[in-house]
Amino acid sequence: MIALLLRDLKLSVRAGGGALIGVLFFTTVVAVIPFGVGPDLNLLSRIGPAIVWIGALLSALLGLDRMFQTDREDGSLDLILMQEHPLALTVLVKCLAHWLGNGLPLVIASPLLGLFMNMDEVAIGATMLTLLVGTPALTFIGAVGAAVAVALPRGGLLVSILVLPLAIPVLIFGVSASYAAVQDPAPFMPPFLILVAITMFFAVLGPLGAALALRNAGD
C-alpha cells in the first residue's frame, strides 16, 4: 500500500501538471475577483473566505477524472481489480495520494490568497483549517465520479457534473465555519464539526462507492 501511495503520488504530480496546475487555477480564480467587485477592501475582506473556498472547490475538480484513467490506460487497473487486498482500501490509498498531490497544495496556498483578499489573520487561519478538513471530502466524492466515468473517453465533464452537487454541503459548512471564526455571535465549532463529520462520512462511503463502480466498469 505504501508503494501504491508513492506511485500514485508521483503520477498525480506528473499527470497534467498536478499540483502546479491546481494552484495556478486557484490563484487565477481568486485574482480575478477584485477586478469584478472593485477595489473595496472591506468588501473583499467580507467575501474573502467564500471566494477562497469556491476557488479551492473548482481547483479540486481539476484532475479528478485522471484518478483512475491513468491506471486504465496502462493496464494497472486490471491488476488492481484482481489483487487480494480489499478494493475499497486500495481506493482509499489512491484518494490519499490524490489529495496529497492536488488538495494539500491548495491548502498551503490559501494563506497567500487570503492576504490577497485582505483577510485578517483569524479569517486566514480559519479558512486554511476548514480547507484542510474539507478538501479530503472533495477527493472522496470525486473518487466515486471518477470511477463511474473511468470507462468513458471524455469523462472529465461528467465527473464535474456528478461531483459538484455532492460537494455543495462541504462548501456550505466550510464557508460557514470560516465566517463564524470572525463573527462573534456565530459559534465556530458547530459548522466545523459538521464539516468534520461530512469528511468522515465520505471517507467511508466514497471508497466503497468507487470500488463498486470500478467493479462494474471492469465487468
Order of alpha helices (4+ residues) and beta strands (2+ residues): alpha-alpha-alpha-alpha-alpha-alpha-alpha-alpha-alpha-alpha
